[in-house]
């Protein structure tokens, strides 16, 4: 390759590289902006000392979720006390029978609940226009604290028993992203776990459409 051709090739490669970098930057938030947004949309980093839990990758959350939705928080509603299903012959039923024989009251956890409007079902079963999303209040130190007006993308699971009939769903930080600056997302959780960090590295601070595409890839 003569000098002129070699120079032309380098110019083309440089142009492609610059354009590629430019496109990438427009598809992702700057780190300085992410740090600024984290003041209002912090990572959920808390733990519950007396509960032995492991961090769960997004893919595993999708494996048990019924749907992934785009939603806007209306308000936090009154905490809900839930009596867990305890059908005879099931582990829950046997535990309930044992507690009863010992004179213990059945375990009725209280759930922190948020009323949300559902703007879109990205994948999974259909969801009503307005539903409640909740998590066990014993996990309040580690789960996201939502505020009215917040928009989120969340993997949700239908609650059992009466709460299912009322259209209530459980959710967790492991399957939740905040929508920020109208078109970008910030993860509600990150971890040193390679599987978890690999996913947040390619989705955190990127566009809503990019996250949707990654969710659909994992769902299949």
C-alpha positions, -999 to 999 in steps of 0.1 A, spaced: 0 0 0 15 33 -11 16 63 13 -14 80 -2 -37 50 1 -24 42 36 -32 78 46 -67 76 31 -73 43 50 -62 58 83 -85 89 77 -115 66 71 -107 44 101 -103 75 123 -136 89 111 -154 57 118 -139 55 152 -149 91 160 -184 86 147 -187 54 167 -175 71 199 -199 100 193 -229 76 188 -220 57 220 -218 89 240 -253 101 229 -267 67 238 -255 69 274 -254 93 303 -221 109 312 -207 96 345 -209 131 360 -247 131 353 -251 96 367 -234 107 400 -257 137 401 -288 117 396 -278 92 422 -286 118 448 -323 113 440 -321 77 426 -297 60 449 -285 24 447 -303 1 472 -273 -11 492 -288 -21 526 -289 -56 541 -310 -74 567 -285 -89 592 -308 -117 605 -318 -129 570 -293 -149 550 -297 -138 514 -277 -138 482 -277 -112 455 -299 -123 426 -289 -117 389 -315 -100 367 -319 -131 346 -330 -152 376 -355 -125 385 -369 -127 350 -371 -165 353 -397 -162 381 -414 -129 370 -448 -128 354 -442 -95 336 -418 -66 331 -436 -32 332 -430 5 327 -448 22 355 -452 56 373 -456 58 410 -488 74 422 -484 71 460 -473 49 488 -504 32 503 -512 18 537 -490 -12 546 -507 -44 538 -508 -74 562 -508 -107 542 -518 -141 554 -497 -165 534 -514 -194 517 -511 -226 537 -529 -254 518 -529 -288 535 -500 -310 525 -478 -281 513 -447 -270 532 -465 -238 541 -495 -258 554 -473 -281 575 -455 -251 590 -488 -235 598 -501 -267 615 -469 -269 635 -472 -233 646 -508 -238 656 -499 -269 676 -473 -248 695 -498 -220 701 -481 -196 677 -500 -172 656 -497 -177 618 -470 -157 602 -486 -127 586 -459 -104 571 -466 -68 564 -458 -54 530 -449 -19 520 -471 -11 490 -471 15 462 -499 23 438 -486 27 403 -500 33 368 -488 9 342 -477 26 310 -464 -5 292 -459 -42 295 -425 -48 280 -428 -86 282 -449 -112 299 -486 -114 310 -509 -85 307 -512 -62 337 -540 -38 347 -537 -1 341 -534 5 379 -519 -20 403 -501 -22 437 -464 -32 438 -451 -43 472 -423 -59 492 -420 -74 527 -415 -46 552 -388 -66 569 -367 -59 537 -374 -21 538 -337 -13 546 -326 -29 513 -355 -24 489 -361 8 468 -380 36 484 -402 50 457 -417 85 455 -448 98 437 -439 108 402 -410 83 399 -410 62 367 -395 28 368 -390 -4 348 -396 -34 371 -400 -72 369 -431 -81 388 -446 -113 402 -483 -118 410 -490 -120 447 -508 -151 460 -542 -153 477 -565 -123 480 -537 -99 469 -536 -117 435 -573 -111 431 -568 -74 439 -541 -71 413 -511 -68 436 -475 -77 426 -442 -82 444 -410 -66 431 -374 -62 442 -343 -41 437 -328 -69 417 -352 -64 389 -358 -26 391 -345 3 371 -353 40 375 -362 61 344 -343 93 344 -340 123 321 -370 110 301 -351 84 281 -324 68 302 -323 42 331 -304 38 363 -302 4 381 -317 2 416 -289 -23 425 -254 -32 416 -230 -58 430 -195 -72 429 -210 -104 415 -196 -108 380 -230 -119 366 -248 -89 381 -222 -63 373 -219 -76 337 -255 -68 331 -256 -34 349 -224 -24 330 -242 -27 297 -276 -12 308 -269 13 336 -271 49 322 -282 36 288 -314 43 270 -348 28 279 -350 11 245 -316 -5 250 -327 -20 284 -359 -32 268 -340 -50 241 -317 -67 267 -347 -78 287 -363 -93 257 -331 -112 249 -329 -126 284 -366 -135 285 -364 -158 254 
